[in-house]
Amino acid sequence: MSDFILLGGLEMRSDLKTDYIQRDTERAGQTEKALYLLNTISAITDRGNNAEVRRKKDGSLTVYEVKKNIVTV
């Protein structure tokens, strides 16, 4: 029988602990990426331009700075 770890009043098997830690570090990485995207979008919009976010084929996100002009005919 595997070891049990007491975690916040709940018991967790020690073999599942590594999976929990891995998910926690993945979330930290996602949080850093999300903050970087938000800061980039904020910098673009502070300059008065629009920002577009698109997903590449490999799954990564790219932020484009778009300057739109109004043209009257």
C-alpha positions in Angstrom: 0.0 0.0 0.0 1.4 3.4 -0.9 2.1 6.2 1.7 -0.5 8.8 2.5 0.2 12.5 3.0 -2.1 14.7 5.0 -2.9 17.8 2.8 -5.3 20.4 4.2 -7.3 17.8 6.1 -7.4 15.5 3.0 -5.3 12.4 2.5 -3.4 12.2 -0.7 -1.4 9.2 -2.0 2.3 10.0 -2.3 2.5 8.8 -5.9 -0.1 11.4 -6.8 1.9 14.2 -5.1 4.3 14.5 -8.1 1.3 15.1 -10.5 -0.1 17.7 -8.2 3.3 19.6 -8.0 3.7 19.4 -11.8 0.2 20.9 -12.4 1.1 23.7 -9.9 4.2 24.6 -11.7 2.4 24.5 -15.1 -0.2 27.0 -13.7 2.6 29.3 -12.5 4.1 29.3 -16.0 0.7 30.0 -17.5 0.2 32.9 -15.1 3.5 34.4 -16.1 2.6 34.1 -19.8 -0.8 35.6 -19.2 0.7 38.6 -17.3 3.2 39.1 -20.1 0.4 39.1 -22.7 -1.7 41.5 -20.6 1.2 43.9 -20.1 2.0 43.8 -23.9 -1.7 44.5 -24.8 -1.8 47.3 -22.2 1.4 49.0 -23.6 -0.1 48.9 -27.1 -3.4 50.3 -26.1 -1.7 53.0 -24.0 -0.1 54.3 -27.3 -3.6 54.6 -28.8 -3.5 51.6 -31.1 -5.5 48.4 -31.1 -4.1 45.0 -30.1 -5.1 41.7 -31.8 -4.3 38.4 -30.2 -4.0 35.4 -32.5 -3.1 31.8 -32.0 -0.3 30.3 -34.2 -0.4 26.8 -35.6 1.9 25.6 -32.8 -0.6 26.9 -30.2 1.4 29.9 -29.0 -0.3 33.3 -28.8 1.0 36.4 -30.7 0.0 40.0 -30.1 -0.3 42.3 -33.1 -0.3 46.1 -32.9 -2.9 47.5 -35.3 -3.1 51.1 -36.3 -6.5 51.8 -37.9 -7.2 54.9 -39.9 -10.6 56.3 -40.7 -10.8 57.3 -44.4 -13.8 59.3 -45.6 -14.8 59.1 -49.3 
